């Protein structure tokens, strides 16, 4: 099908139909997911299993996301610039679809719905390559896409589900049997490295967290505790979860406050490492000394946390920029000047003052469903929502002008 013929009304009709199809297939989705979870119950990666789970609430969230995307303005055809040059040429810069987007993801059946919905509304054809751990769930969700597209008179191959093993995926990336304009890997560092190694088209890097929170000397301690607990425990499998905490050495009552925090984290099942910069000052047994400096660069996706101390805000910024994944970072402080300096200097896609890193999410930040959280700087950084999932094109109209 010529993608120029797909109108905004057709896109929205498919998305609304998809919400209905998911409602009608709810029992089949949950049954398929229960089978996937049973097969994965011995998997050592707890975060993977957590992301795999689909319950009635998550399924309803997928349906809500479809409706929200349908209600958003169509990002295709927006005029970014329109001018007439002195030579009479009219130059219009307008948004256009990417073309074909390949999404490779581990676990996360909701990607099959939400990420695909955003790409579809943005006018792109979607290739979905899910992990084998979610193959039953993804198959049922993909059937809903096929039914919705067919019901609205559109070719079902607008959304394709690829069933490839690792070797076949490498071959597909190296020599794609069809044109691919963008690849989005949603998963751990090994998946991202695989895609970067073998892909022959642009890759949008997304998902790696390793997020930091800095407690400044002027912080409200009760607020800092809440943000640390929420960032770490609200959802351990999320890329916006908290992994590292740095404390200002001049924080009042630093030792008893940190001891109390570590005791609470211990009670909640969090394994805490304490860096040498802080370990000598603590007497609590609810932690262990840092066993490897490499952990500063590690994304945990688990009930694990690493804490340390720094002399001041600029030192915290330097440490974060050296070790974080470029995803999210937070400062807790009552000083507007300290916050402004931190937010300007930290090199992350999302920076926070007195708020949890768990808000780095398209829906939470008002974008609706998202394709991914981009930690790259081209062509977009942060949550990749509908308005960011387009390219642009120059349309030039003349009346016989020549250059010379």
N, C-alpha and C positions, 0 to 999 in steps of 0.2 A: 504493500500500500504506500502511496505517496504521502509522507508525513505532513505535507502542507495542507492536506485535506482534513486533518483531524482538528476540529474546532474546539473552542473552549467548552461549548455545550456538550460535545461528545466526551471530552475528558471527564467533566463533572458527572455526567450520567454513568460512566463506567465506575467511577469512585463511589458514587452513591449505591450503585448496584452491588459493588464489592462488599459494602457494609451489610447489605441484605444477605448476600451469599454466605458471609461468615456467620451471621446469625442463624441461618438455616443449617449450617454445617458445624455448629458448636459442639455437638456430641461427638462427631467424627474427629474434630480437631483435638479435643481433650483426650479421646481414646488413643489416638495416634501418639500424642505427646506422652501419655502414661506408658506406652510401649517403649518410646525412646528413652524415657527416664529409667525404666526398668533395665534396659540394656546398658545404661551408663552408670548404674548405681555403684559400681566398683571403680569408677574412674577416679584417679587420684587428684584431679584438678577440681576442687570444690567450686571455684568460680565458674568453670565451664558448665557444671551441672546446674548451678544457680541460674545462669543465663538461659539454659535450655528449658526451664520450667515454664509452662503455660497453664494458668488457671483461669477461672471464669472472669476474674478481674482484669487480667492481662488481655484476654480476648476482647473484652468490652473496650479496653483501651485502644486496641487495634482498630476497632470499628469507629470509635470516636475520632481517631487520627485520620481515618479515611474521609469522614464527613468534614473535618476541619480543613483538610487540604482542598476538598471540593469547594469550600466556601472562600478560599483565599483567591486574590486576583491572579490571573494568568500571567506568569512572568515573561512569556514569549511575546515579542512584538512591541515591547516598551521602547520609547524613543529616549535615548540617553543624551543625544545632542542633535541639533538641527540648525544648520547655518548655510547662508549663501555667501560664497567667496567673491572677491572683487572681479574675478574673471567670469562670473555668472554661474559657476558650478554650484549645485545644491548638494550638500553633504549631510547625510542623515546616518547616525550611528544607532543601531537598533539591536535589541536582544534577540537571540536565536537559540534553538536547542543545541545541545552538545552533539547529539547524534545517537550513538550507541554507548551505553554505560554498562560495564561489567562490575558487579558487586560480588566480591569473594569474602565469605564470612564464616566464622566458627560459631556453632551453637546458635543462639539468638534467632529463634523463629520469627520474632516480631520484625526483623529486617526484611523478611519476605513480603511483609505487608507495608510497613511504614516507609522504609527507604525506597521501595519500589514505587509506592504511591507518589512520593515527592518527584522522583525521576520521571514518572509517567506524566504528571501534571505539567512538568517542565518540557514536555514534548519529546523526550528521549525514549528510545527503545531500550529495554532492560534485559540483561542476561544475569541470572542469579546462580551463583555457585555456592551452595550451602555445604556445611560439613556433614559427614556421614552420621554423626551423633544425633542430628535432627532430621534425618532423611524422611521418616514417616510423617512427621508434623509438616515439614515443608511441602511434601507431596500433596497433602490435603489442602494446604493454603494455596498452592499453585493451581489446583483444580478450580478453586474459587475464582482466581484470575481468569482462567480460560472461559469459565461460564459467564463471567461478567462481560468480558470483551465480546464474546460471541453474541450474547443477548443484545448488545448495543450495536451490532453490525460491524464490528472491527475485527481485523485479523487477530487470532489468538497468539501469534508469534510476537506481538508487541512485548510480551513478558514471557521469557523462556527460562526454564529451570534446567541447569546443566548437572548431569550426574557423572562426574569424572573423578578418578582416583588421583593421587598425588602426581604420578608419572604422567598421566593424561593431561592434568592441569598444566604442568610445566610445558608440555608440547603445545597445548592450546595457547599459552601465553607467548611462546616463542614464535609460533607460526599460526596466528588466528585464522580459522577457516572463513571468517567474515570480518569486515572492518570494525574496529573498536576504537572509540575516541577517548575514553577515559576508563581507568580501572580504579576501584575503591576497595582496598582490603580492610575488612573489619575484623580484627583479631589481634593476637599477640605478636610479639616481635619476630618470631620465627616465620609466621605467615607473611608479614610485611616484607621481611628479607627475601622470602621466596619470590614474591611478586616483583620486587624491585630487580632481582637478579635476572628474571626471565622475560619480563614484559618488554614490548617494543613500542609501547605508546605511553602517554602521560599517566602517572600514578599519583593519586591524591593520598598522602600519608595521613592516617587518622587513627585515633583511638588510644595510643600509648599515654598512660597517665603519669604515675610517679609524681603526685602533687604534693606541694609543700604548704605549710601554714607557719607563719612567724608571729610569735607573741611578743610584742614590743613592750618596753618598760612602762609605757603609759596605757597598757591594756586594762580593760575591765576583766578581771580574772573569771568571774562567773560566766561571762559571755565567751571567753576563750575556751573554757571547759565544754560548754554546750557545742561550740563549733567543732571542736576536736572529736567529741563523742559522735556527733552527727556525721561528720565527714568520714570517720573511720567505720562506723557500724551501721549506717543507714542501708547501705548495699555494698558489700565487699567486692562484688564482681563488676562494679561499674568503673569505667575509665576515669570518672570524676571523683572517685573515692580518695581519701587522704592516706598518704603513706609516710610522710615525714613531718616532724614538728621541730622548729627551732625556737629556743627561748632566749630572750635578751638577758645577758648576765646581770643587768641592773634591774631586773624585774623585782619589785618588793616581795619579800618572803618567798623567794624562788624555791628554795629547797622544800619546805613543808608543803607548798602548793603542788609542786611536781610530784612529790611523794604521794599525796592524796589522789592526784589524777592517775598515777600509775597503778595504785591499789585498785581504783575503780575499773580501769581497763583490764587488769588481771582478773577481777571478779567476773567480767563480761567475756572472758575467754580470749583476750588479745595478748599475743606474745610480743613483748616490748624489748627492743635492744636499746641500750643507752651508750652514746658515743663517749669517748674519753673526756671530751670537753665538759661533760656534766657528771660522769660516773663517780669521780673522786669526791663529789660533794653530796652524793646520795647514800643513805644507809639502808634504804628499803630493799627487801629481797624479792620484790614483785617484778623483776626485770633481770636481764643478763647483759654483760658487757658486749659491745659490738664485736662480732667475730670476723668481720671482713669489711674493709673500706668499700668494696664493690657494692655493698648493699645500698649505698647512697644513690646508686644509679638504677636500682632494681624496682620494677613495678610489682607490688606484692599480690594484689587481687586475692587477699586472704586476711585472716585475723592476725595481722602483723603490723607493727609500727616501729619506726626508728626515730629517736629523739636526741637532740643535742643542744648545745648552747653556743651563742656567738656574742661578740662584744657589742654589736650595735646593728642598726638597720642596714647600712651599706655592706657590712660583712654578710648579713643574711642574703641580700640581693646577689652578691658575688657567688655565694655557695649555691643558691638556687639556680642561677644561670649556668653554673658548672655541671649540675647533676640532674636537674629536673627533665621531664620529657617534653617541656614546652607546652603543656596542656593548661593547667590551672594553678594559681598560687594565691594565697590570702595573707593579709596582714591584719592582726587584731590590735587596734590602738585607739586611744582617744585623741591623739594628736593629728590634726588635719595635715600639718606640714610633713610629718613622718609618713602618713598614708600617701600623700601626693608624690613624694620622692620614691617610695616603694613601687607604686603602681606604674609610674613612668619608666622605671629602670628595669623591672623584672621582664624577662623575655619569654612571655607565655601568651597563649591565645586568649585566655580569660584571666583577669586579675581582679581580686576582691578586697574590699575593705569592710571588715566586720560582717562577713556573710560566708556561709558554707560553700566549699567547692562543689558540693553536690548539685548546685544550680546550673552547672555548665551542661546544658541540655536544651535542644531546640524548643521543646514544649515549655520548659520552665522559663525560658527567656523570651517567650512570646512569639516564636517563629513557627509554632505548630510542629508537625512531624519533621524529622531531620534525616538527611542521608548519612551523615557522619559528623564527628568533631575533627576538623582539620587542624593539624599541628604544623602544617607547611605554610609558607607565606605566599605562594602562588597557587591558584588565582584568588583564593579566599582563605581566611584563617578563622577558626572557631566553629560554632555550629553551622553546618551547611544546610540551610533551609531552602524553601522553594525559590525565593528571590535570588539566591546565590547560585542556583544550579542551571545557569544558562551561560552561553558565550555571547559574543557580540559580532556584528557584521556592519560594514560600511556600505551604504547605498548612495551612489553618486549619479546625479542626473545632469546632463548638459544639453547643449543645442549645437554641437559640432566643434566644441573647443579642442584645440591641439596645443601641445606643449612645445616650446621652442623659442 
